[in-house]
Amino acid sequence: MTKPSLSVKDLHVSIEEKEILKGFGIDVKGGEIHAIMGPNGTGKSTLASALMGHPNYEVTSGEATFNGEDLFDMEVDERARAGLFLAMQYPSEVSGVTNADFIRSAMNADRAEDDQVSLMQFIRKIDDKMGMLEIDQSFQHRYLNEGFSGGEKKRNEILQLLMLEPKIAILDEIDSGLDIDALKVVAKGINELRSDDFGCMIITHYQRLLNYIQPDYVHVMMQGRIVKSGGPELAQKLEEQGYEWIKEELGIEDERVGQE
């Protein structure tokens, strides 16, 4: 079976006519976890939004393929149904739609009418995953993200990840605002999916998440592109020394591009 893949080459993205991504490139395959780190304002969240098809972000040049297909030819819902998943930094609240209804609808969106997930199958699976993530069962019946704390929203994003089992996941600062116990639970959920059928791009500011999720590759993003790549040891060095040594090494004077 062919591993899933997301390939991005020389991507340029603008918002309100200001260029944010300036030649970004990466290849993510099944069985791989890539961590993308970098200072604020270097375009990390812009990358996630552009790949998922946010209408405010204009792709001006470059290309992205998902499992060999042109990603930018797909509508947002087509990308999701094909197996591309985005855990957002700030998940939206949706009043009137329960967590359970939302997740079950998403699971059935790309399935034939005669192959829908039954209610009993759904209940067994969501009970199991909520137990793993230490989420109270009442979450099933609460409106999507409405009144959730920051930590609850992040756990709920990982619950969706485990239920949908996408091919490639983009996790945008899934660790922000989490205490150490919640961080361990979130990491446990991500590690649960590790296999050749799943690839992941983790966007984070901090090395601490990578103490619990061992990345295969670590990339440093500055000025809208990747400027340095390495293994887990690169994240550790960034934690100890910050980003100044990279800027000095590469002669980068101002890393900000004006949009996170």
MIPA-411966 format. One line per 2 residues: their letters; for each residue y, z, x of N, C-alpha, C. Coordinates in Angstrom, 3 decimals. Layout:
BEGIN
a) Y Z X Y Z X Y Z X; ...
END
This chain:
BEGIN
mt) -1.196 0.000 0.842 0.000 0.000 0.000 1.248 0.000 0.879; 2.211 -0.836 0.531 3.451 -0.930 1.297 4.312 0.306 1.067
kp) 4.838 0.852 2.145 5.706 2.014 2.020 7.031 1.616 1.384; 7.634 2.488 0.588 8.973 2.199 0.057 9.982 2.139 1.191
sl) 11.061 1.406 0.973 12.065 1.261 2.038 13.454 1.037 1.462; 14.425 1.580 2.155 15.839 1.340 1.888 16.466 0.903 3.198
sv) 17.003 -0.309 3.224 17.596 -0.854 4.446 19.057 -1.203 4.184; 19.945 -0.619 4.977 21.386 -0.852 4.839 21.899 -1.425 6.145
kd) 22.625 -2.535 6.053 23.113 -3.207 7.267 24.611 -3.520 7.155; 25.367 -3.060 8.151 26.785 -3.396 8.317 27.559 -3.248 7.008
lh) 27.399 -2.105 6.362 27.995 -1.895 5.039 29.454 -1.464 5.161; 30.293 -2.175 4.431 31.719 -1.846 4.323 32.036 -1.560 2.860
vs) 32.651 -0.404 2.613 32.953 0.016 1.248 34.382 0.534 1.191; 35.089 0.136 0.134 36.471 0.570 -0.056 36.627 1.259 -1.408
ie) 37.633 2.128 -1.487 38.032 2.715 -2.751 39.551 2.649 -2.826; 40.031 2.069 -3.921 41.467 1.862 -4.098 42.062 1.150 -2.884
ek) 41.343 0.131 -2.427 41.757 -0.757 -1.330 41.811 -0.060 0.028; 41.289 1.148 0.119 41.210 1.829 1.417 39.766 1.781 1.889
ei) 39.536 1.230 3.078 38.172 1.110 3.593 37.669 2.470 4.064; 36.482 2.854 3.549 35.887 4.139 3.893 34.671 3.944 4.801
lk) 33.728 3.109 4.375 32.581 2.792 5.226 32.920 1.558 6.052; 32.642 1.633 7.358 33.084 0.584 8.277 31.927 0.132 9.159
gf) 30.918 -0.443 8.506 29.787 -0.955 9.261 28.622 0.005 9.321; 28.375 0.703 8.228 27.284 1.672 8.180 25.937 0.958 8.108
gi) 24.943 1.485 8.836 23.607 0.917 8.777 22.542 1.975 8.957; 21.432 1.822 8.218 20.306 2.764 8.335 19.073 2.117 7.719
dv) 17.905 2.524 8.182 16.626 2.110 7.590 15.823 3.358 7.293; 15.486 3.541 6.028 14.701 4.698 5.593 13.413 4.185 4.968
kg) 12.290 4.693 5.435 10.982 4.264 4.921 10.209 5.464 4.377; 9.195 5.181 3.589 8.318 6.225 3.103 7.726 7.022 4.252
ge) 7.630 8.320 4.088 7.121 9.192 5.131 8.191 9.694 6.084; 9.452 9.266 5.889 10.539 9.639 6.797 11.585 10.475 6.069
ih) 12.121 11.463 6.774 13.287 12.208 6.300 14.401 12.036 7.319; 15.519 11.504 6.840 16.697 11.271 7.679 17.789 12.250 7.265
ai) 18.369 12.951 8.229 19.508 13.824 7.972 20.774 13.126 8.463; 21.781 13.081 7.601 23.074 12.506 7.976 24.092 13.633 8.010
mg) 24.667 13.847 9.188 25.621 14.926 9.387 26.946 14.338 9.852; 27.988 15.137 9.738 29.297 14.672 10.188 30.393 15.524 9.601
pn) 31.582 15.487 10.200 32.711 16.278 9.692 33.122 15.806 8.298; 33.955 16.624 7.637 34.516 16.212 6.361 35.322 14.921 6.523
gt) 35.317 14.098 5.480 36.167 12.916 5.474 35.637 11.740 6.240; 34.339 11.719 6.533 33.791 10.595 7.301 33.070 9.569 6.436
gk) 32.991 9.838 5.112 32.418 8.846 4.210 30.999 9.105 3.767; 30.483 10.327 3.970 29.086 10.600 3.646 28.814 10.496 2.144
st) 29.664 11.120 1.342 29.466 11.051 -0.105 29.810 9.672 -0.651; 30.735 8.978 -0.004 31.025 7.594 -0.379 29.780 6.741 -0.230
la) 29.033 6.972 0.840 27.784 6.239 1.066 26.831 6.438 -0.101; 26.621 7.692 -0.500 25.698 7.991 -1.594 26.147 7.323 -2.885
sa) 27.422 7.422 -3.192 27.940 6.847 -4.439 27.838 5.327 -4.443; 28.141 4.700 -3.322 28.093 3.241 -3.241 26.665 2.725 -3.393
lm) 25.720 3.402 -2.763 24.329 2.953 -2.851 23.780 3.095 -4.266; 24.282 4.072 -5.006 23.793 4.277 -6.368 24.565 3.449 -7.387
gh) 25.682 2.828 -6.957 26.374 1.900 -7.839 27.560 2.465 -8.582; 28.212 3.499 -8.052 29.399 4.062 -8.706 30.475 2.974 -8.786
pn) 31.044 2.761 -9.972 31.985 1.634 -10.153 33.290 1.768 -9.393; 33.660 2.972 -8.956 34.921 3.143 -8.231 34.853 2.683 -6.780
ye) 33.636 2.391 -6.307 33.452 2.035 -4.899 33.139 0.546 -4.783; 33.960 -0.157 -4.041 33.807 -1.601 -3.899 33.114 -1.950 -2.580
vt) 31.973 -2.600 -2.693 31.270 -3.084 -1.506 31.932 -4.394 -1.087; 32.607 -4.391 0.062 33.343 -5.571 0.498 32.521 -6.479 1.405
sg) 31.550 -5.920 2.108 30.649 -6.745 2.925 29.452 -5.901 3.340; 28.465 -6.575 3.916 27.240 -5.910 4.303 26.174 -6.082 3.238
ea) 25.017 -5.493 3.478 23.916 -5.653 2.535 23.065 -4.391 2.479; 22.341 -4.263 1.382 21.379 -3.173 1.218 20.210 -3.705 0.416
tf) 19.001 -3.449 0.900 17.811 -3.859 0.171 16.971 -2.629 -0.129; 16.367 -2.628 -1.314 15.492 -1.547 -1.743 14.138 -2.154 -2.066
ng) 13.154 -1.795 -1.263 11.821 -2.399 -1.380 11.891 -3.923 -1.353; 12.777 -4.439 -0.493 12.892 -5.874 -0.290 13.799 -6.595 -1.260
ed) 14.289 -5.900 -2.293 15.166 -6.508 -3.285 16.618 -6.157 -2.985; 17.535 -7.071 -3.336 18.963 -6.840 -3.115 19.426 -5.688 -4.009
lf) 19.776 -4.570 -3.393 20.170 -3.388 -4.156 21.417 -3.651 -4.989; 22.355 -4.419 -4.438 23.631 -4.607 -5.119 23.557 -5.627 -6.252
dm) 22.417 -6.265 -6.396 22.193 -7.118 -7.562 21.645 -6.328 -8.746; 21.285 -5.060 -8.500 20.717 -4.221 -9.552 21.814 -3.409 -10.238
ev) 21.672 -3.241 -11.559 22.517 -2.302 -12.278 22.090 -0.879 -11.897; 22.943 0.094 -12.224 22.655 1.479 -11.847 21.324 1.935 -12.428
de) 21.075 1.644 -13.710 19.828 2.085 -14.323 18.620 1.382 -13.720; 18.807 0.142 -13.268 17.715 -0.581 -12.623 17.358 0.070 -11.293
ra) 18.344 0.522 -10.564 18.094 1.204 -9.288 17.281 2.480 -9.520; 17.672 3.218 -10.550 16.955 4.459 -10.853 15.525 4.167 -11.295
ra) 15.347 3.178 -12.168 14.005 2.871 -12.655 13.111 2.333 -11.542; 13.725 1.696 -10.543 12.948 1.166 -9.413 12.508 2.267 -8.451
gl) 13.103 3.470 -8.607 12.667 4.581 -7.765 13.690 5.096 -6.774; 14.976 4.759 -6.961 16.041 5.302 -6.115 16.667 6.480 -6.849
fl) 16.772 7.609 -6.174 17.224 8.858 -6.799 18.411 9.410 -6.031; 19.420 9.891 -6.772 20.565 10.540 -6.157 20.726 11.939 -6.725
am) 20.657 12.954 -5.864 21.035 14.316 -6.221 22.490 14.472 -5.827; 23.341 14.621 -6.830 24.782 14.593 -6.590 25.313 15.921 -6.073
qy) 26.405 15.827 -5.338 27.055 17.025 -4.821 27.604 17.874 -5.967; 28.132 17.208 -6.985 28.683 17.898 -8.153 28.062 17.304 -9.417
ps) 26.864 17.778 -9.821 26.196 17.222 -10.998 27.036 17.402 -12.262; 27.014 16.397 -13.126 27.808 16.430 -14.347 27.141 17.287 -15.422
ev) 27.969 17.879 -16.274 27.472 18.594 -17.433 27.372 17.629 -18.616; 26.276 17.712 -19.349 26.057 16.848 -20.510 25.744 17.734 -21.705
sg) 26.725 17.929 -22.557 26.544 18.774 -23.728 25.711 18.060 -24.785; 24.842 18.813 -25.456 24.051 18.248 -26.542 22.731 17.638 -26.113
vt) 22.481 17.537 -24.805 21.213 16.991 -24.291 20.528 18.075 -23.482; 19.348 18.484 -23.901 18.652 19.541 -23.169 18.039 19.000 -21.886
na) 17.811 19.913 -20.962 17.158 19.551 -19.702 15.837 18.843 -19.954; 15.018 19.415 -20.837 13.699 18.855 -21.091 13.795 17.448 -21.664
df) 14.685 17.239 -22.611 14.828 15.910 -23.217 15.311 14.885 -22.196; 16.253 15.312 -21.375 16.792 14.402 -20.356 15.710 13.980 -19.365
ir) 14.968 14.950 -18.861 13.967 14.650 -17.835 12.825 13.819 -18.420; 12.371 14.169 -19.610 11.267 13.409 -20.190 11.690 11.970 -20.491
sa) 12.916 11.784 -20.972 13.416 10.426 -21.217 13.480 9.629 -19.925; 13.935 10.284 -18.847 14.013 9.608 -17.551 12.625 9.231 -17.046
mn) 11.652 10.101 -17.243 10.291 9.815 -16.796 9.689 8.620 -17.532; 10.052 8.474 -18.806 9.473 7.404 -19.620 10.276 6.107 -19.581
ad) 11.453 6.141 -18.928 12.349 4.990 -18.980 11.738 3.718 -18.408; 10.899 3.842 -17.382 10.332 2.653 -16.747 8.840 2.503 -17.051
ra) 8.372 3.182 -18.103 6.967 3.105 -18.474 6.810 2.298 -19.764; 5.702 1.590 -19.880 5.422 0.816 -21.083 5.217 1.749 -22.275
ed) 5.385 1.205 -23.478 5.259 2.029 -24.671 3.885 2.667 -24.796; 2.872 1.977 -24.306 1.520 2.526 -24.402 1.152 3.392 -23.191
dq) 2.146 3.699 -22.350 1.901 4.505 -21.151 2.943 5.610 -21.010; 3.476 6.084 -22.115 4.482 7.135 -22.078 3.847 8.481 -21.704
vs) 4.635 9.331 -21.047 4.183 10.672 -20.717 4.085 11.477 -22.008; 2.912 11.994 -22.302 2.736 12.754 -23.539 3.453 14.091 -23.440
lm) 3.682 14.701 -24.595 4.363 15.993 -24.623 3.578 17.038 -23.846; 2.251 17.059 -24.011 1.445 18.050 -23.312 1.448 17.815 -21.804
qf) 1.373 16.558 -21.373 1.453 16.246 -19.935 2.787 16.718 -19.369; 3.843 16.449 -20.118 5.187 16.832 -19.672 5.310 18.342 -19.553
ir) 4.850 19.056 -20.572 4.970 20.519 -20.565 4.206 21.127 -19.393; 2.984 20.635 -19.144 2.203 21.166 -18.030 2.911 20.935 -16.699
ki) 3.462 19.748 -16.539 4.101 19.430 -15.265 5.398 20.206 -15.071; 6.234 20.269 -16.107 7.521 20.943 -15.924 7.331 22.450 -15.767
dd) 6.333 23.017 -16.449 6.051 24.441 -16.265 5.639 24.715 -14.817; 4.814 23.842 -14.265 4.352 24.005 -12.887 5.512 23.899 -11.900
km) 6.357 22.886 -12.053 7.456 22.668 -11.108 8.524 23.746 -11.238; 8.791 24.199 -12.468 9.778 25.272 -12.636 9.273 26.566 -12.010
gm) 7.964 26.802 -12.113 7.406 27.979 -11.464 7.565 27.903 -9.957; 7.310 26.726 -9.381 7.458 26.549 -7.941 8.892 26.823 -7.485
le) 9.858 26.372 -8.293 11.267 26.505 -7.927 11.888 27.809 -8.417; 11.063 28.668 -9.003 11.528 29.965 -9.490 12.679 29.804 -10.480
id) 12.510 28.841 -11.382 13.489 28.576 -12.431 12.973 29.171 -13.735; 13.833 29.902 -14.420 13.446 30.496 -15.694 13.117 29.404 -16.713
qs) 12.077 29.635 -17.504 11.629 28.633 -18.467 12.691 28.290 -19.505; 13.652 29.163 -19.700 14.718 28.884 -20.670 15.563 27.678 -20.270
fq) 15.498 27.304 -18.987 16.264 26.137 -18.525 15.887 24.876 -19.286; 14.659 24.784 -19.726 14.225 23.591 -20.444 15.079 23.323 -21.669
hr) 15.555 24.395 -22.300 16.218 24.261 -23.593 17.735 24.360 -23.495; 18.238 24.547 -22.282 19.690 24.576 -22.089 20.218 23.158 -21.927
yl) 21.475 22.960 -22.345 22.081 21.642 -22.186 22.268 21.339 -20.707; 22.127 20.088 -20.356 22.057 19.650 -18.966 23.271 20.129 -18.165
ne) 23.012 21.061 -17.246 24.010 21.605 -16.313 25.142 22.384 -16.976; 25.132 22.513 -18.298 26.239 23.184 -18.978 26.162 24.694 -18.758
gf) 27.204 25.242 -18.161 27.243 26.667 -17.875 26.382 27.096 -16.705; 25.824 26.139 -15.970 24.983 26.471 -14.819 25.860 26.901 -13.649
sg) 25.375 27.847 -12.875 26.033 28.178 -11.613 25.779 27.036 -10.622; 26.483 27.079 -9.495 26.281 26.045 -8.479 24.848 26.004 -7.994
ge) 24.265 27.188 -7.761 22.882 27.252 -7.303 21.906 26.745 -8.344; 22.161 27.057 -9.633 21.300 26.579 -10.706 21.338 25.061 -10.811
kk) 22.512 24.482 -10.625 22.626 23.020 -10.668 21.811 22.379 -9.546; 21.863 22.972 -8.354 21.127 22.398 -7.224 19.618 22.513 -7.436
rn) 19.162 23.647 -7.944 17.735 23.778 -8.241 17.316 22.785 -9.319; 18.204 22.563 -10.277 17.893 21.636 -11.355 17.789 20.202 -10.843
ei) 18.601 19.858 -9.857 18.494 18.535 -9.237 17.133 18.364 -8.560; 16.669 19.417 -7.891 15.360 19.343 -7.236 14.244 19.320 -8.280
lq) 14.429 20.018 -9.402 13.450 19.931 -10.491 13.325 18.486 -10.971; 14.455 17.805 -11.150 14.421 16.405 -11.557 13.707 15.550 -10.509
ll) 13.983 15.843 -9.244 13.337 15.111 -8.150 11.818 15.245 -8.228; 11.342 16.478 -8.434 9.897 16.718 -8.488 9.260 16.091 -9.727
ml) 9.986 16.072 -10.822 9.437 15.512 -12.056 9.399 13.991 -12.013; 10.417 13.374 -11.437 10.511 11.916 -11.436 9.739 11.265 -10.293
ep) 9.554 11.996 -9.202 8.825 11.488 -8.040 9.330 10.094 -7.618; 10.597 9.993 -7.219 11.150 8.690 -6.825 10.557 8.195 -5.508
ki) 10.867 6.954 -5.180 10.396 6.369 -3.923 11.305 6.745 -2.754; 12.618 6.685 -2.992 13.606 7.056 -1.976 14.627 7.963 -2.648
ai) 14.930 9.101 -2.026 15.911 10.034 -2.573 17.095 10.173 -1.624; 18.292 10.217 -2.204 19.516 10.512 -1.466 20.015 11.861 -1.969
ld) 20.041 12.845 -1.102 20.422 14.199 -1.486 21.771 14.524 -0.861; 22.805 14.552 -1.695 24.171 14.721 -1.208 24.562 16.196 -1.235
ei) 24.534 16.817 -0.062 24.903 18.225 0.116 24.168 19.124 -0.880; 22.859 18.936 -0.964 22.035 19.711 -1.879 22.009 21.182 -1.497
ds) 22.452 21.498 -0.267 22.427 22.878 0.222 23.749 23.606 0.071; 24.807 22.930 -0.375 26.124 23.568 -0.404 26.155 24.691 -1.438
gl) 26.686 25.831 -1.026 26.849 26.958 -1.923 25.595 27.761 -2.189; 24.508 27.479 -1.499 23.258 28.187 -1.750 23.109 29.386 -0.820
di) 22.612 30.505 -1.374 22.258 31.615 -0.497 20.913 31.297 0.149; 20.486 32.144 1.059 19.312 31.823 1.873 18.046 31.729 1.027
da) 17.919 32.559 -0.011 16.726 32.505 -0.855 16.678 31.203 -1.644; 17.811 30.811 -2.212 17.862 29.562 -2.966 17.637 28.369 -2.048
lk) 18.162 28.462 -0.830 17.972 27.392 0.146 16.493 27.182 0.445; 15.756 28.264 0.597 14.323 28.161 0.878 13.574 27.525 -0.286
vv) 13.977 27.855 -1.506 13.323 27.297 -2.688 13.581 25.799 -2.785; 14.838 25.405 -2.569 15.192 23.983 -2.601 14.415 23.218 -1.532
ak) 14.341 23.775 -0.334 13.601 23.123 0.744 12.121 22.999 0.398; 11.576 24.016 -0.244 10.169 23.985 -0.651 9.910 22.822 -1.594
gi) 10.839 22.599 -2.526 10.687 21.491 -3.458 10.711 20.145 -2.767; 11.619 19.972 -1.808 11.713 18.702 -1.083 10.461 18.475 -0.239
ne) 10.012 19.526 0.435 8.806 19.408 1.271 7.567 19.088 0.449; 7.566 19.494 -0.809 6.429 19.229 -1.691 6.166 17.733 -1.838
lr) 7.229 16.915 -1.751 7.102 15.476 -1.963 6.801 14.691 -0.686; 6.810 15.339 0.452 6.631 14.605 1.706 5.307 13.853 1.714
sd) 5.404 12.532 1.852 4.229 11.665 1.913 4.703 10.269 2.295; 3.763 9.379 2.530 4.110 7.996 2.852 4.724 7.271 1.659
df) 4.620 7.852 0.463 5.172 7.238 -0.743 6.590 7.699 -1.040; 7.156 8.516 -0.148 8.467 9.102 -0.413 9.296 9.134 0.858
gc) 10.518 8.599 0.778 11.474 8.677 1.878 12.722 9.389 1.404; 13.441 10.010 2.326 14.561 10.856 1.915 15.714 10.770 2.905
mi) 16.929 10.736 2.362 18.150 10.783 3.156 18.917 12.036 2.729; 19.036 12.997 3.621 19.701 14.260 3.318 21.082 14.263 3.956
it) 22.113 14.341 3.142 23.483 14.426 3.629 23.880 15.892 3.658; 24.219 16.403 4.824 24.526 17.827 4.939 25.546 18.083 6.038
hy) 26.273 19.176 5.883 27.200 19.612 6.939 26.523 20.536 7.935; 25.441 21.176 7.495 24.935 22.312 8.261 23.495 22.117 8.706
qr) 23.206 22.678 9.869 21.865 22.595 10.411 20.903 23.523 9.695; 21.418 24.520 8.982 20.558 25.572 8.424 19.499 25.016 7.481
ll) 19.831 24.008 6.678 18.835 23.411 5.783 17.691 22.813 6.581; 18.014 22.274 7.751 17.016 21.600 8.569 16.096 22.586 9.282
ny) 16.394 23.887 9.148 15.442 24.900 9.613 14.206 24.936 8.730; 14.375 24.471 7.492 13.296 24.534 6.502 12.749 23.165 6.134
iq) 13.505 22.129 6.433 13.046 20.762 6.212 13.148 20.039 7.546; 12.038 19.769 8.177 12.049 19.155 9.501 12.361 17.668 9.365
pd) 13.534 17.214 9.819 13.850 15.792 9.714 13.158 14.992 10.818; 12.866 13.748 10.518 12.341 12.856 11.555 13.471 12.281 12.393
yv) 14.618 12.081 11.739 15.782 11.497 12.417 17.036 12.240 11.971; 17.950 12.427 12.915 19.253 13.010 12.624 20.320 12.012 13.062
hv) 21.261 11.723 12.173 22.323 10.762 12.451 23.681 11.451 12.298; 24.575 11.160 13.209 25.938 11.669 13.128 26.845 10.548 12.632
mm) 27.593 10.853 11.571 28.473 9.864 10.962 29.931 10.225 11.245; 30.675 9.284 11.772 32.107 9.426 11.992 32.769 8.085 11.741
qg) 33.989 8.133 11.232 34.766 6.923 11.008 34.000 5.887 10.190; 33.220 6.371 9.222 32.577 5.472 8.280 31.345 4.757 8.782
ri) 30.735 5.259 9.851 29.529 4.618 10.375 28.749 5.640 11.197; 27.503 5.319 11.494 26.695 6.171 12.358 27.077 5.920 13.813
vk) 27.402 6.994 14.521 27.813 6.851 15.917 26.784 7.401 16.897; 25.829 8.203 16.385 24.802 8.756 17.271 23.592 9.144 16.447
sg) 22.411 8.889 16.982 21.164 9.241 16.307 20.227 9.935 17.288; 19.361 10.765 16.760 18.381 11.457 17.590 17.358 12.152 16.718
gp) 16.671 13.111 17.298 15.677 13.882 16.568 16.247 15.214 16.115; 15.410 16.155 15.689 15.873 17.456 15.211 16.724 18.211 16.228
el) 16.490 17.946 17.510 17.270 18.646 18.534 18.760 18.310 18.471; 19.091 17.139 17.924 20.499 16.756 17.792 21.201 17.671 16.792
aq) 20.534 17.993 15.693 21.116 18.892 14.704 21.356 20.274 15.299; 20.422 20.729 16.107 20.570 22.037 16.745 21.760 22.047 17.703
kl) 21.940 20.968 18.431 23.071 20.895 19.360 24.395 20.870 18.607; 24.416 20.188 17.469 25.633 20.165 16.656 25.956 21.558 16.139
ee) 24.930 22.300 15.758 25.137 23.664 15.269 25.740 24.538 16.368; 25.302 24.323 17.592 25.749 25.153 18.702 27.102 24.722 19.260
qg) 27.367 23.403 19.277 28.551 22.901 19.983 29.554 22.189 19.091; 29.228 21.983 17.807 30.140 21.261 16.939 30.149 19.772 17.247
ye) 31.190 19.094 16.779 31.260 17.632 16.912 32.167 17.174 18.050; 32.858 18.105 18.689 33.840 17.705 19.699 33.190 16.965 20.862
wi) 31.994 17.384 21.262 31.359 16.738 22.414 31.010 15.289 22.117; 30.685 14.994 20.863 30.399 13.600 20.499 31.682 12.778 20.535
ke) 32.769 13.350 20.003 34.046 12.621 20.021 34.505 12.360 21.451; 34.315 13.341 22.311 34.702 13.156 23.719 33.805 12.123 24.401
el) 32.506 12.209 24.112 31.539 11.288 24.721 31.813 9.843 24.328; 32.202 9.630 23.067 32.395 8.276 22.566 33.858 7.849 22.522
gi) 34.767 8.749 22.904 36.182 8.406 22.900 36.760 8.282 21.508; 36.261 9.089 20.565 36.756 9.056 19.187 37.884 10.067 19.057
ed) 39.055 9.591 18.635 40.219 10.462 18.548 40.367 11.093 17.168; 40.107 10.328 16.106 40.284 10.838 14.748 39.090 10.397 13.927
er) 38.245 11.374 13.525 37.017 11.011 12.833 37.205 10.759 11.345; 38.327 11.177 10.800 38.489 11.084 9.354 38.824 9.658 8.931
vg) 38.248 9.276 7.781 38.584 7.986 7.185 39.259 8.196 5.838; 39.471 9.471 5.471 40.273 9.769 4.306 39.522 9.984 3.020
qe) 38.213 9.848 3.012 37.456 10.034 1.765 36.073 10.520 2.136; 35.662 11.614 1.519 34.336 12.134 1.807 33.292 11.303 1.061
END
